[in-house]
Amino acid sequence: LGTGPEDFSLPHAIDMDAEGRLYVADRNNSRVQIYSQDGRLLDSWANVIIPWGFCVTKQNEIWVCGCSPMPWREDPDYPGAPLSCPPKDQIVMKFAPSGRALQLWTIPKGIDGKEEPGDVNWLHAIAVDSQGNMYLGDIIGKRAQKFVLQSR
């Protein structure tokens, strides 16, 4: 537990790409860390997104869901343990294996208990099918939704 280059503070999701690189969503450190299969740190993508979930497609597209970086505060019931403020947004990002951000979507954040179709509330899971349709799960809304790829 910590903030150093190879430390974690609440790892939240894990996946592997076609080349065998391991991606770890380190939520409270606002970064994705990438490792070789022998445990060597290869790269770290910091302060771009607070990653809550992600998936890697067969085409090595890295999809990450979460929120924009936000301040953390101490939980008075658990001194020393970080507690987030409510997220200001819900985002999905697509990255190249190099870490370059390719796409970003902001999705409306639902109101607790009053979520509507198309908005999400604490977006925590993502999957992408072979047609590019996206499946998102949010924990406060207690649901999964399908977002259909629209061709231009």
N, C-alpha and C positions, 0 to 999 in steps of 0.2 A: 504494500500500500504506500503510495507516494506520488510525487510529481516529477521525478527524475526521468531521464530518457527511456529507461526500460521498466519503469514502475507502472503500476496500474492504480486507478482509483475508480472502482466500479466498472469492470469490463462488462459490456452489455450485449454484445453480439460477436459472432465469430463465423468466418467462412474461408474457403480456399479457392484460388483461381486455377485455371487450366495448367499453369506452370508450377503449381504446388506452393505458391506463396500464401501464407496465412495472414488474414486480415482480422484485427481485433478492434472493436469499437470500445474505446476507453472513455466512457461518458463523462465522468466528473473532471477529467483532464481535457475535455473538448478536443479530442483527436482520434484519428485512426492510426494504429501502428501496424506495420507490415513486417513479418518475420519469414525467414527461411524455415524449411522443415527441421533443420538442426538447431533452431532457436536463436539464430543470429538476427538482430534488428537490422532490417534493410532500409526502412524509411518511416517517416512519421508525418502525417498531415494534420497540423495543429491549427486551432482557432479559425476554422472554416465553418464547421458545423458541430453541434453537440450531437454525436451519433447515438441514436437509440436502437437502430436496427439497420441491417443491410443484407444485400445478396449480391452474388457474383454470377452473371449469366455464363452460358457455354461460350459466348463470344468475348468473354473477359470484360464485359461492361460491369463496372462497380456502381451499384445503386445504394445510396445511403439516405436514411430518413431520420429526422430529428427536428432540431430547432436551431435558430441562430445562437451564437455564444451569448451567454447571459451571466449575471452575477450569481455567486453562491453565497449563502449566509449560513451561520452555524445554527443547528437545531438545538433549541434550549433544553430539550429533553435528553439529548445525546451530545454533551460537550465534545467538541473536536470533530464531530461528524458533519460533513457538508449537507446542506439542504438547499435545493434550488428554489428560486422564486418561480412563480408561474411563467411558463414560456410565453413570449410575445407573439410567436408565429409557429407555423408547422411547415417544414420544408422537406423537399426531396431533391437530392443532387445526384447527377451522374458523373463519374470520374473515369478518366483513362487510367490504365495500370501505372502510368508515370506519376499520377497524383494531380494531373491537370483537370480542373473542373470543366466539364463539357456542357452541362445543362443544369438549370436550377428552376424549381417550381415552388412557389409559395401557395399553400393550400389553406383555405379559411379555417380558423380555429373555432371549433364549436363551443357553445356555452354549456357548462356542466349540467347534465340532465335534460338539455334541450337541443341536442345535436340534430342537425338536418342532413339529408342525403347530400353528399359532396363535400361536407366539411369533416374535419377530424379533430380529436381531442386527446392530446398526448400520444401522437403517432409513434408506435413502437415496433411495427413489423412491416416488412416489404417483401414482395415476390414479383417477378416479371416473367410472363410466359413467352413462348417462342414467337408470338405475334406482336410482342411489345406491350401487351396489356399489363397494367400494374394492379396489384392487389395490396391494399394497405389495411393494417389493423391498428386500432387505437384503444388504449386501455380505459380511459374514462367513458368513452362512448360505448365500450364493450361490444365492438363489432368489427367485421372486416368488410371492405368495399372493393368493388372492381372498378377501375378507371380504364376506359376503352381508348386505345390509340386511335386518334383521328388522322386520316390521311389528308394531305393538302392538295 
